[in-house]
Amino acid sequence: MKTSWFLSIVELALLARKASCTDYPLLPYDPATTSDCADWFNNEDGRSCEWVRDYFKATPDEFSRWNPSVGLDCKPWYNWNSYCVISWTKVNATRSTTTTTTTTSATSTTRTLGPSPTAWTDMGCYVEDPALPILDINFNPNGDPSLSIPKCWQTCYRRFYEYAGLQNGNQCWCGSYVGGEWAANQTDCNSPCTGNPSTFCGGPKLIRIFKAEENVPPATVTTTTGTVSSTTTPASGPKRDSGAIKNLGMF
């Protein structure tokens, strides 16, 4: 039985594009999909339901809850459709329970995920290189009609990327390092952001890049009771290995 959100083969062929995980669906999808979907998988390569669930480590119950049209037995299943592969509820729950504890004798240190960076440094306007992307991934290949600089910052931060880039007014890039060169004219990154026209979000073939600055943690608090001493140091926020900064001239 064909549902209203499932397009014909001819219509789907017109939507051909690289399968990816994006902030929003690029293909037809079930309108009953969970409203707090964090990432969408665009199934253009004919992946099976079981493959998608295993790859994104979603249980049958979770996947069916996020995608109500798909039963626990993976039926019905359509290629050329977008499916939710994780919800923000699960993302936030995972972050709140993920800690690393190191214990030596009577001393213990616990680190947890810190708050979003309070500052981002504007690194300038970079020239796009089709052969070697400046940043790792474009989360809005088809454009975001409501893109703003803070929205892009949050998109990258939530995925543990240290660098955020904005292009053409409506695209958000994220990366763990910067690999590229400055534009000859830094004022060319002057495309108004679609979500806030009073600010600029890069330009055509130009990416305006920001770097997340670490939060400064409060002073370490040490308490001593008898002969037992415990030290707790708040985390400074998530930091992903930034790799080699290819544009060394910037520093």
C-alpha positions in Angstrom: 0.0 0.0 0.0 1.5 3.3 -1.1 1.4 6.1 1.5 1.0 9.8 0.6 4.6 10.6 1.5 6.1 7.9 -0.8 6.9 9.3 -4.2 6.9 7.4 -7.5 10.2 6.0 -8.9 10.2 8.7 -11.6 9.8 11.5 -9.0 12.4 10.0 -6.7 14.9 9.7 -9.6 14.8 13.5 -9.9 15.8 13.8 -6.2 19.1 11.9 -6.7 21.9 13.2 -4.6 24.6 11.9 -2.3 23.3 9.9 0.6 24.2 11.6 3.9 23.3 12.3 7.4 21.8 15.8 7.7 19.9 18.1 10.0 16.8 17.8 8.0 15.4 15.3 5.4 16.5 15.6 1.8 14.1 13.0 0.5 10.4 12.1 1.2 9.7 11.2 4.8 6.9 10.2 7.1 5.3 13.4 8.5 4.7 11.4 11.7 8.4 11.2 12.3 9.5 12.3 15.8 9.6 16.1 16.0 12.9 16.1 17.9 14.9 14.3 15.3 18.6 15.3 15.6 19.9 13.5 12.4 18.3 12.2 9.2 19.7 9.4 7.0 18.8 9.9 3.4 18.5 6.4 2.0 19.6 6.8 -1.6 21.9 3.7 -1.8 19.2 1.1 -1.2 20.4 0.3 2.4 18.2 -2.1 4.3 16.3 -1.2 7.4 18.5 -3.6 9.5 21.7 -2.0 8.0 20.6 1.5 9.0 19.6 0.5 12.5 22.9 -1.4 13.1 25.0 1.3 11.6 23.5 4.1 13.8 23.3 1.8 16.8 19.5 2.2 17.2 17.4 -0.5 18.8 14.3 -1.7 16.9 12.1 0.0 19.6 14.0 3.3 19.3 14.0 3.3 15.5 10.3 2.4 15.3 9.5 5.1 17.9 11.4 7.7 15.8 9.9 6.5 12.6 6.3 5.3 13.4 5.8 4.1 9.8 8.4 1.4 10.3 7.5 -1.6 12.4 9.8 -3.6 14.8 10.1 -6.1 11.9 11.4 -3.3 9.6 8.3 -3.3 7.5 7.3 -1.5 5.5 10.6 -0.1 4.2 11.2 2.2 1.2 14.4 3.2 -0.5 14.7 6.8 -1.6 13.3 8.1 1.7 14.7 9.9 4.7 14.6 8.3 8.1 15.4 9.7 11.6 18.4 7.8 13.1 18.7 9.6 16.4 16.6 12.0 18.5 17.8 15.0 20.6 16.2 13.2 23.6 18.7 10.4 23.2 21.6 12.7 22.4 21.0 14.7 25.6 20.5 11.6 27.7 23.7 10.1 26.4 25.7 13.3 27.2 24.2 13.6 30.7 25.2 10.1 31.6 28.6 9.9 29.9 31.4 10.5 32.4 35.0 9.4 32.9 36.1 8.6 36.4 39.7 8.0 37.5 40.4 6.7 41.0 43.7 6.5 42.7 43.7 5.5 46.4 41.2 8.0 48.0 41.3 10.6 45.2 38.7 10.7 42.4 38.3 13.0 39.4 35.1 13.2 37.3 34.8 15.0 34.0 31.5 15.8 32.4 30.5 17.5 29.2 30.7 21.3 29.7 28.4 24.0 28.5 28.4 25.4 25.0 31.4 27.7 24.2 30.8 31.2 25.4 33.0 32.7 22.7 33.9 32.0 19.1 36.9 33.7 17.4 36.3 35.0 13.9 39.1 33.5 11.8 38.2 35.4 8.6 37.0 34.7 5.1 38.4 31.7 3.2 38.4 30.7 -0.4 36.5 27.4 -1.2 38.6 24.7 -2.8 36.5 22.1 -4.6 39.3 19.6 -4.5 40.2 19.9 -0.8 37.3 21.1 1.4 38.3 23.7 4.0 36.1 22.0 6.7 34.9 18.4 7.1 31.2 18.5 6.3 28.5 20.7 4.9 25.3 20.3 7.0 23.2 22.4 4.6 24.1 21.4 1.1 20.8 22.6 -0.2 20.6 25.7 2.0 19.0 26.5 5.3 16.3 29.3 5.0 16.8 30.2 8.6 20.5 30.0 9.0 22.2 32.3 11.5 25.7 32.4 12.9 24.7 31.2 16.4 22.7 28.4 14.8 25.7 27.2 12.9 27.9 27.4 16.0 25.4 25.1 17.9 25.2 22.7 15.0 29.0 22.2 15.1 29.3 22.2 18.9 26.7 19.5 19.3 28.7 17.3 17.0 32.0 18.0 18.8 33.5 20.0 16.0 35.8 22.9 16.9 35.4 25.0 13.8 32.2 26.4 12.2 32.0 27.9 8.8 29.2 29.8 6.9 28.9 30.0 3.1 26.7 31.8 0.6 24.3 33.1 3.3 22.6 29.7 3.9 25.1 26.9 4.4 26.8 25.7 7.6 30.1 23.8 7.6 31.8 22.1 10.5 35.3 20.7 10.9 38.0 19.5 13.2 40.7 21.6 11.4 41.0 24.3 8.8 42.6 23.5 5.5 42.6 26.4 3.2 43.7 30.0 2.4 42.3 33.4 3.2 40.4 35.3 0.6 42.4 38.2 -1.0 39.5 40.5 0.0 38.2 39.7 3.4 35.1 41.9 2.9 33.9 39.5 0.1 32.2 37.3 2.8 29.2 39.6 2.7 26.2 37.4 1.9 23.4 38.2 4.5 22.4 35.2 6.7 19.0 33.9 5.7 18.0 33.7 9.3 19.4 37.1 10.2 20.0 39.5 7.3 21.8 42.0 9.5 24.8 39.6 9.8 27.0 38.0 7.1 27.3 34.3 6.5 30.2 34.0 4.0 29.7 34.4 0.3 29.6 32.6 -3.0 32.6 30.1 -3.0 33.7 31.8 0.2 33.5 30.5 3.8 33.6 32.6 6.9 35.1 30.5 9.7 34.9 30.7 13.5 36.8 28.8 16.1 35.2 27.7 19.5 37.1 29.0 22.5 37.3 26.8 25.5 35.4 27.8 28.6 37.6 28.7 31.5 36.9 26.3 34.3 36.3 27.5 37.9 39.2 27.0 40.3 39.7 23.5 41.6 37.9 22.8 44.9 39.6 20.4 47.3 38.0 19.1 50.5 39.7 17.1 53.2 38.1 14.9 55.8 40.5 13.2 58.1 43.1 11.5 56.0 40.8 11.3 52.9 41.2 14.0 50.2 39.0 14.4 47.2 39.5 16.8 44.3 36.8 17.7 41.7 37.7 19.7 38.6 34.8 20.9 36.4 35.2 20.1 32.8 36.2 22.9 30.4 33.8 21.7 27.7 34.1 19.3 24.9 37.2 19.5 22.9 37.9 17.3 19.8 41.4 16.8 18.5 41.8 19.7 16.0 44.4 18.0 13.9 46.9 20.1 12.0 46.0 23.6 11.3 46.9 23.8 7.6 46.9 27.6 7.4 49.8 28.2 9.8 50.1 31.8 8.7 47.1 32.7 10.8 48.7 32.1 14.2 
